[in-house]
Amino acid sequence: MTTEEKLAEALRIIADRAEDRDLLPGVLAGRRRRAQRRTRGALAAVCAAVLVWVVTAAWPVPRVDTAGPGPGRNAVERVWPQAVFTLPARSRPVAAISATEVLVRGERGTFEMYDAASRSSRTVAVFGQAPRLVAVDRERVAWLAGGQAWVASLRAGGGARKVGPVPGENVDRLALAGRDLVWSAPLDGVWRMRIDGGVPERVPGAKGLQLVEWPWATDEPLDVRANPARVVDLRTGATVKVRPAPGVEGLRCGPTWCTGTRGNRTVVQRSDGSRSEVRRGLRGYPYRDRFFTGSGEIYDARTRTTVTFEGTPLPSGGRQWSAGDGVVFWTQDGGVRVVNLAAVPQP
């Protein structure tokens, strides 16, 4: 394969990964020096586009379904009524915190905690620069902005506190793990740093892995058509081997559940290759190793429950919606309709 053909293939893979939230700005890092010099200009433009992608990963752009399922007996309001509520129009959901609490981004550069039970919100932190990536647990929110990591308590006052610099422009996943902030970038493994300050270090056993949802990480391939081989628990070292169902490509897996494609159809399967099901429009990693979203549907793989949601009607006849970490939302009747997946009971 010529250098030009290699470059074309690399750029195609990067473009595919950008669409699938699994891109790699430095995919040619291992190429020969001469090939790197020839391709540097083209990749610089791609990396600029990647930075735009990273922002949209933290603040998802609306998704459009041209033919959503519409209302019916499986409407989310009927099946999971406790998980659905309406926010004021100015709010933008970011992540599910608990069965009643959702972190939202306010219109004036704030993180706010909204409690659906009391229908009230309070300011958690003010940020001067728009966050690039955001992570939450039950007690804190952390984010990256301007190459720095910040953290704030969700429960107590005190505002935001700078943790320290997070090296690398290609960081694309972020999580909180107890007293550590952890992150990953394609091919660079999973790294951590104490939230009270410290020196970044690679998590033991995490070389070449990408975060899925702490503590799980995977050897995610560069090509979106290829399948991973394993999912690893970074706390214990336990490894789950991934076995694709026949003909399935592009798997993205949690420890138990994966999505992939077979031809032009989406497939949900167990990581061991069993219980393969064709599902419409579902993509990406599962939330809490359970929920998949796409095409106006949310699928609970553990209970085999499918619920539908409306989305915002468009003049074209399609419907528009967005998703964050455990939240699906759309504008409706002058507010923001929210599905909080943390409120769905355990089976």
C-alpha positions as CSV (number, residue, x, y, z in Angstrom):
1,M,0.0,0.0,0.0
2,T,1.4,3.4,-1.0
3,T,1.9,6.3,1.5
4,E,-1.0,8.1,-0.1
5,E,-3.3,5.1,0.2
6,K,-2.2,4.7,3.9
7,L,-3.1,8.4,4.5
8,A,-6.5,8.0,2.8
9,E,-7.2,5.0,4.9
10,A,-6.1,6.7,8.1
11,L,-8.3,9.8,7.4
12,R,-11.2,7.5,6.7
13,I,-10.8,5.8,10.0
14,I,-10.5,9.1,11.8
15,A,-13.7,10.4,10.2
16,D,-15.5,7.2,11.1
17,R,-14.4,7.4,14.6
18,A,-15.5,11.0,14.9
19,E,-19.0,10.0,13.9
20,D,-18.9,7.1,16.4
21,R,-17.3,9.0,19.3
22,D,-14.2,6.8,19.0
23,L,-11.7,8.8,17.1
24,L,-8.0,9.0,17.1
25,P,-6.2,12.3,16.2
26,G,-2.7,10.6,16.4
27,V,-3.5,7.5,14.4
28,L,-0.3,7.9,12.3
29,A,2.0,8.3,15.4
30,G,3.6,4.9,14.7
31,R,4.2,5.5,11.0
32,R,7.7,6.1,9.6
33,R,9.2,9.5,9.9
34,R,9.0,10.3,6.2
35,A,5.3,9.3,6.0
36,Q,4.7,11.5,9.1
37,R,6.3,14.5,7.4
38,R,4.2,14.1,4.3
39,T,0.9,13.7,6.2
40,R,1.4,16.3,9.0
41,G,-0.4,19.1,7.2
42,A,-3.5,17.0,6.4
43,L,-3.6,15.5,9.9
44,A,-3.4,19.0,11.5
45,A,-6.7,19.8,9.8
46,V,-8.2,16.6,11.1
47,C,-7.0,17.3,14.6
48,A,-8.7,20.6,14.6
49,A,-11.9,18.9,13.6
50,V,-11.3,16.4,16.4
51,L,-11.2,19.2,19.0
52,V,-14.6,20.3,17.8
53,W,-15.8,16.7,18.2
54,V,-14.5,16.5,21.8
55,V,-16.6,19.6,22.7
56,T,-19.7,18.0,21.3
57,A,-18.9,14.8,23.2
58,A,-19.2,16.8,26.4
59,W,-22.1,18.8,25.3
60,P,-24.0,16.5,22.8
61,V,-25.4,18.0,19.7
62,P,-29.0,17.2,18.9
63,R,-29.6,13.9,17.2
64,V,-32.3,13.6,14.5
65,D,-34.4,10.5,13.8
66,T,-36.2,10.7,10.5
67,A,-38.8,8.2,11.5
68,G,-39.0,7.8,15.2
69,P,-41.5,5.3,16.7
70,G,-43.8,8.0,18.1
71,P,-46.1,7.5,21.1
72,G,-47.7,4.2,22.0
73,R,-48.3,1.7,24.7
74,N,-44.5,1.5,25.3
75,A,-44.1,5.2,25.7
76,V,-41.5,6.0,28.4
77,E,-44.0,7.9,30.4
78,R,-46.1,4.8,30.8
79,V,-43.4,2.2,31.4
80,W,-41.0,4.3,33.6
81,P,-43.1,7.2,34.9
82,Q,-40.8,7.8,37.8
83,A,-37.9,8.5,35.4
84,V,-39.5,11.3,33.4
85,F,-39.8,15.0,34.3
86,T,-39.6,18.4,32.8
87,L,-36.9,21.0,33.4
88,P,-37.1,24.8,32.7
89,A,-36.3,25.6,29.1
90,R,-33.0,27.3,30.1
91,S,-31.5,24.1,31.5
92,R,-29.4,21.5,29.7
93,P,-29.1,18.1,31.3
94,V,-25.5,16.8,31.6
95,A,-25.7,13.6,33.7
96,A,-27.8,11.5,36.0
97,I,-26.7,11.6,39.6
98,S,-29.5,9.7,41.5
99,A,-33.1,8.5,41.0
100,T,-34.3,12.1,41.5
101,E,-31.2,14.3,40.8
102,V,-29.7,15.4,37.5
103,L,-26.7,17.7,36.9
104,V,-27.6,20.4,34.5
105,R,-25.7,23.2,32.8
106,G,-27.2,26.6,33.4
107,E,-27.4,29.4,30.9
108,R,-24.7,31.6,32.6
109,G,-21.8,29.2,32.9
110,T,-22.9,27.2,35.9
111,F,-23.4,23.6,36.9
112,E,-26.6,23.1,38.9
113,M,-28.2,20.2,40.7
114,Y,-31.9,19.7,39.9
115,D,-34.0,17.6,42.2
116,A,-37.1,16.3,40.4
117,A,-38.7,15.4,43.8
118,S,-38.7,18.9,45.1
119,R,-38.6,20.6,41.6
120,S,-35.8,22.8,42.8
121,S,-32.3,23.5,41.7
122,R,-29.2,25.0,43.3
123,T,-25.8,26.1,41.9
124,V,-22.9,23.7,42.3
125,A,-20.1,25.5,40.6
126,V,-19.3,28.4,38.2
127,F,-16.9,27.8,35.4
128,G,-15.1,30.5,33.4
129,Q,-14.3,28.4,30.4
130,A,-16.7,25.9,28.8
131,P,-15.9,22.3,29.9
132,R,-14.5,20.0,27.3
133,L,-15.3,16.7,29.2
134,V,-17.4,16.2,32.3
135,A,-17.5,13.3,34.8
136,V,-19.8,12.7,37.9
137,D,-20.3,10.4,40.8
138,R,-22.7,10.7,43.7
139,E,-20.6,13.4,45.4
140,R,-18.6,15.4,42.9
141,V,-18.5,16.7,39.4
142,A,-15.1,17.0,37.5
143,W,-14.4,18.6,34.2
144,L,-11.6,19.5,31.8
145,A,-11.2,23.1,30.5
146,G,-8.1,24.7,29.0
147,G,-6.0,21.7,29.7
148,Q,-6.8,21.8,33.4
149,A,-8.9,19.5,35.5
150,W,-11.5,21.0,37.9
151,V,-13.6,19.5,40.6
152,A,-16.6,20.6,42.8
153,S,-18.7,19.0,45.4
154,L,-22.3,18.3,44.5
155,R,-23.4,18.4,48.2
156,A,-21.4,21.2,49.9
157,G,-20.6,24.7,49.0
158,G,-17.1,26.0,48.2
159,G,-17.2,26.2,44.4
160,A,-14.8,24.8,41.9
161,R,-11.2,23.8,42.7
162,K,-8.4,23.3,40.2
163,V,-6.9,19.8,40.4
164,G,-4.1,20.3,38.0
165,P,-3.1,20.0,34.3
166,V,-4.1,16.9,32.4
167,P,-1.5,16.3,29.6
168,G,-2.5,15.5,26.1
169,E,-5.0,17.1,23.7
170,N,-6.4,13.8,22.7
171,V,-8.1,12.9,26.0
172,D,-11.6,11.9,25.2
173,R,-13.0,10.1,28.2
174,L,-13.1,11.1,31.9
175,A,-14.3,9.5,35.1
176,L,-14.2,9.9,38.8
177,A,-12.9,6.9,40.8
178,G,-13.0,7.5,44.5
179,R,-10.4,10.1,45.3
180,D,-8.9,9.8,41.8
181,L,-9.6,11.5,38.5
182,V,-9.1,9.0,35.6
183,W,-9.0,9.6,31.9
184,S,-7.9,8.0,28.7
185,A,-6.9,8.8,25.1
186,P,-6.7,6.5,22.1
187,L,-3.6,4.2,22.4
188,D,-2.3,6.1,25.4
189,G,-4.0,3.9,28.1
190,V,-5.9,5.0,31.2
191,W,-4.3,7.5,33.6
192,R,-5.1,8.8,37.0
193,M,-4.4,11.7,39.3
194,R,-5.5,12.4,42.9
195,I,-8.3,15.0,43.0
196,D,-6.5,16.8,45.8
197,G,-3.5,17.2,43.5
198,G,-0.6,15.0,42.4
199,V,1.3,13.7,39.5
200,P,-0.5,11.8,36.6
201,E,0.4,8.1,36.4
202,R,-0.9,5.3,34.2
203,V,-3.3,2.9,36.0
204,P,-1.6,-0.5,36.4
205,G,-2.6,-2.9,33.6
206,A,-4.2,-0.1,31.6
207,K,-1.6,0.3,28.8
208,G,-3.4,0.4,25.4
209,L,-6.9,0.4,27.0
210,Q,-9.7,3.0,26.7
211,L,-12.2,3.8,29.5
212,V,-15.7,2.5,29.0
213,E,-17.3,3.3,32.4
214,W,-15.2,3.1,35.5
215,P,-13.7,0.7,36.5
216,W,-14.1,-0.9,33.1
217,A,-11.8,-0.3,30.1
218,T,-11.4,-2.0,26.7
219,D,-8.8,-2.6,24.0
220,E,-10.9,-0.6,21.6
221,P,-9.6,-0.9,18.0
222,L,-8.9,2.1,15.8
223,D,-11.1,0.9,13.0
224,V,-14.8,1.2,13.8
225,R,-15.4,-2.0,11.9
226,A,-13.0,-4.1,14.0
227,N,-14.0,-5.8,17.3
228,P,-12.2,-5.5,20.7
229,A,-10.8,-8.6,22.3
230,R,-11.4,-7.9,26.0
231,V,-13.0,-5.7,28.7
232,V,-10.9,-5.2,31.9
233,D,-11.8,-4.3,35.4
234,L,-9.0,-1.9,36.4
235,R,-9.6,-2.3,40.1
236,T,-9.3,-6.1,40.2
237,G,-7.6,-7.0,36.9
238,A,-10.6,-9.3,36.0
239,T,-10.9,-9.7,32.2
240,V,-14.0,-10.4,30.1
241,K,-13.2,-11.9,26.7
242,V,-15.3,-10.5,23.9
243,R,-16.7,-13.0,21.4
244,P,-18.5,-11.5,18.4
245,A,-21.7,-13.2,17.3
246,P,-21.4,-14.5,13.7
247,G,-21.0,-11.7,11.2
248,V,-21.0,-8.9,13.8
249,E,-18.5,-6.1,13.4
250,G,-17.6,-2.8,15.2
251,L,-18.6,-4.1,18.7
252,R,-18.5,-1.5,21.5
253,C,-18.8,-3.4,24.8
254,G,-19.4,-3.0,28.5
255,P,-18.6,-6.1,30.7
256,T,-21.9,-7.8,29.8
257,W,-23.5,-6.1,26.8
258,C,-22.3,-4.8,23.4
259,T,-23.6,-3.2,20.2
260,G,-22.3,-3.8,16.8
261,T,-23.4,-4.2,13.2
262,R,-24.2,-7.0,10.8
263,G,-24.5,-5.6,7.4
264,N,-26.7,-2.5,7.7
265,R,-28.4,-3.8,10.9
266,T,-27.6,-3.0,14.5
267,V,-27.1,-5.9,16.8
268,V,-27.2,-6.1,20.6
269,Q,-25.3,-9.1,22.1
270,R,-23.8,-10.3,25.2
271,S,-20.0,-9.9,25.4
272,D,-19.7,-13.7,25.2
273,G,-21.5,-13.8,21.9
274,S,-24.8,-15.1,23.1
275,R,-28.3,-13.6,22.9
276,S,-27.7,-11.7,19.7
277,E,-30.7,-9.5,18.8
278,V,-31.3,-7.1,15.9
279,R,-32.3,-3.7,17.3
280,R,-33.0,-0.6,15.3
281,G,-30.6,2.3,15.4
282,L,-28.8,1.6,18.8
283,R,-25.2,2.5,19.0
284,G,-22.2,2.9,21.3
285,Y,-21.5,1.7,24.8
286,P,-24.2,0.8,27.3
287,Y,-25.0,3.1,30.2
288,R,-24.4,1.2,33.4
289,D,-23.9,-1.9,31.3
290,R,-27.6,-1.9,30.6
291,F,-29.2,0.9,28.6
292,F,-28.8,1.6,24.9
293,T,-30.4,4.6,23.1
294,G,-31.2,5.4,19.4
295,S,-33.9,6.1,16.9
296,G,-36.5,7.3,19.4
297,E,-36.0,4.2,21.6
298,I,-34.3,3.2,24.8
299,Y,-33.5,-0.4,25.2
300,D,-32.9,-2.1,28.6
301,A,-30.9,-5.2,27.8
302,R,-31.2,-6.7,31.2
303,T,-35.0,-6.8,31.1
304,R,-35.5,-6.8,27.3
305,T,-37.7,-3.7,27.7
306,T,-38.0,-1.2,24.9
307,V,-39.5,2.2,25.6
308,T,-40.2,5.0,23.1
309,F,-39.9,8.7,23.5
310,E,-41.2,11.6,21.4
311,G,-38.4,13.9,20.7
312,T,-38.9,17.4,19.3
313,P,-40.9,17.4,16.0
314,L,-39.1,18.9,13.0
315,P,-40.6,20.4,9.9
316,S,-39.1,17.5,7.9
317,G,-41.1,15.0,9.8
318,G,-38.2,13.7,11.9
319,R,-37.6,14.2,15.6
320,Q,-34.7,15.7,17.5
321,W,-33.2,14.6,20.8
322,S,-30.0,14.7,22.8
323,A,-28.3,12.5,25.3
324,G,-25.8,12.9,28.2
325,D,-24.5,10.5,30.8
326,G,-27.6,8.6,31.8
327,V,-30.0,11.2,30.5
328,V,-32.1,11.6,27.3
329,F,-33.8,14.9,26.6
330,W,-35.7,17.0,24.1
331,T,-37.6,20.3,24.1
332,Q,-41.4,20.0,24.6
333,D,-44.1,22.5,25.5
334,G,-41.7,25.3,26.4
335,G,-39.5,23.1,28.7
336,V,-37.0,20.3,28.5
337,R,-38.4,16.8,28.8
338,V,-35.9,14.5,30.5
339,V,-35.6,10.7,31.0
340,N,-33.3,9.9,33.9
341,L,-32.1,6.4,33.5
342,A,-30.8,6.3,37.1
343,A,-34.4,6.3,38.2
344,V,-35.2,3.0,36.4
345,P,-35.4,0.2,39.1
346,Q,-33.0,-2.6,39.1
347,P,-34.5,-5.9,37.9
